[in-house]
Amino acid sequence: MEYEYSITTIPLHKRGFRAEVKEVIATLKRHNIIHVNLMYGWSWGDWTPFESLVNDVLINIDKQRQKTGDRFPGNDVYIDISNLEVQIIFCHEHDIHLQFNRVDKFILEIISRWGTKKILNTAEKRE
């Protein structure tokens, strides 16, 4: 899916990246998002999307990391929330991408936090 808006953080150190992943997941929970589609990037060796409870996202990432011996961060993880037309990418370059087609409260909360923490890197509206 092509997204109209794309926002990224600056590259984060490992501890900051992991903390922000937890913050993004907590934001999803606060906005009553229960299910997401999760997919690992190419380097994980398994890029088949599957449904995950938001509560289990980090558990699933850790299981995949243990299974493959790969690192996180260091490999891409995609979270799709198709009914909201949102994709979140926990990127191998240690930044986080937020792509979406419409702004809602959960998007505004993430953007506001990234701005306050001074980790907002780029924001663009695609033509």
C-alpha positions in Angstrom: 0.0 0.0 0.0 1.2 3.5 -0.8 0.8 5.9 2.2 0.1 9.6 1.9 2.2 10.6 4.9 5.6 9.3 6.1 7.3 10.3 9.4 10.6 8.9 10.8 12.6 9.3 13.9 16.3 9.9 14.0 18.4 6.8 14.4 18.3 5.8 18.0 20.8 4.0 20.1 19.8 0.4 21.1 18.3 1.2 24.5 16.4 4.2 23.2 15.2 2.3 20.2 13.8 -0.5 22.4 12.2 2.0 24.8 10.5 3.8 21.9 9.2 0.5 20.5 7.6 -0.2 23.9 6.2 3.4 23.8 4.7 2.9 20.4 3.1 -0.4 21.5 1.8 1.2 24.7 0.2 3.9 22.5 -1.5 1.3 20.4 -2.9 -0.3 23.6 -4.1 3.1 24.9 -6.1 3.6 21.7 -7.7 0.2 22.0 -5.8 -1.4 19.0 -5.8 -5.0 19.9 -4.8 -6.9 16.7 -2.1 -6.0 14.1 -0.5 -7.7 11.2 3.2 -8.4 12.0 5.8 -9.2 9.4 9.6 -9.6 9.7 11.9 -8.0 7.1 13.8 -9.9 4.5 16.9 -10.5 6.6 14.9 -12.4 9.2 14.3 -15.1 6.5 10.5 -15.1 7.1 8.5 -12.3 5.6 5.0 -13.9 5.8 2.6 -11.5 7.5 0.6 -12.9 10.5 -1.9 -11.6 12.9 -0.6 -10.7 16.4 -2.1 -9.3 19.5 -0.6 -6.0 20.3 0.3 -7.4 23.7 2.4 -10.1 22.0 4.3 -8.0 19.5 7.6 -7.9 21.6 7.1 -11.6 22.5 6.8 -12.5 18.9 9.9 -10.4 17.9 11.9 -12.1 20.7 10.8 -15.6 19.5 11.9 -14.8 16.0 15.2 -13.4 17.2 15.8 -16.5 19.2 14.8 -18.7 16.3 17.1 -17.0 13.8 19.9 -15.7 16.0 19.4 -12.3 14.4 19.3 -9.0 16.3 16.6 -6.5 17.1 17.2 -3.8 16.4 19.2 -4.7 13.4 16.4 -6.2 11.3 13.1 -4.7 10.1 9.8 -5.4 11.7 6.6 -4.2 10.1 3.3 -3.6 11.9 0.3 -3.1 9.7 -3.0 -1.7 11.1 -5.0 -2.1 7.9 -8.3 -0.8 9.1 -6.6 2.5 10.1 -4.4 2.5 7.0 -1.2 2.7 9.1 2.2 1.0 8.9 4.9 1.2 11.5 8.4 0.0 10.6 10.9 -0.7 13.3 13.8 -0.3 10.9 17.2 -2.1 10.8 18.8 1.4 10.7 17.6 1.9 14.3 14.9 4.5 13.3 11.1 4.1 13.3 8.9 4.9 10.4 5.2 5.8 10.7 3.3 5.8 7.5 -0.4 6.6 7.3 -3.2 8.0 5.1 -5.2 9.9 7.7 -4.4 11.6 11.0 -6.2 10.4 14.1 -5.5 10.7 17.8 -3.1 7.8 18.0 -1.0 9.2 15.2 -1.0 12.7 16.8 0.1 11.2 20.1 3.1 9.5 18.5 4.1 12.6 16.6 3.8 14.7 19.6 5.9 12.4 21.7 8.6 12.2 19.0 8.6 16.0 18.8 8.8 16.5 22.6 11.7 13.9 22.8 13.4 15.7 19.9 13.7 12.4 17.9 11.5 13.5 15.0 13.6 13.4 11.9 11.5 13.7 8.7 7.9 14.3 7.9 6.6 14.3 4.4 3.3 14.3 2.5 3.6 12.4 -0.7 2.1 14.0 -3.8 
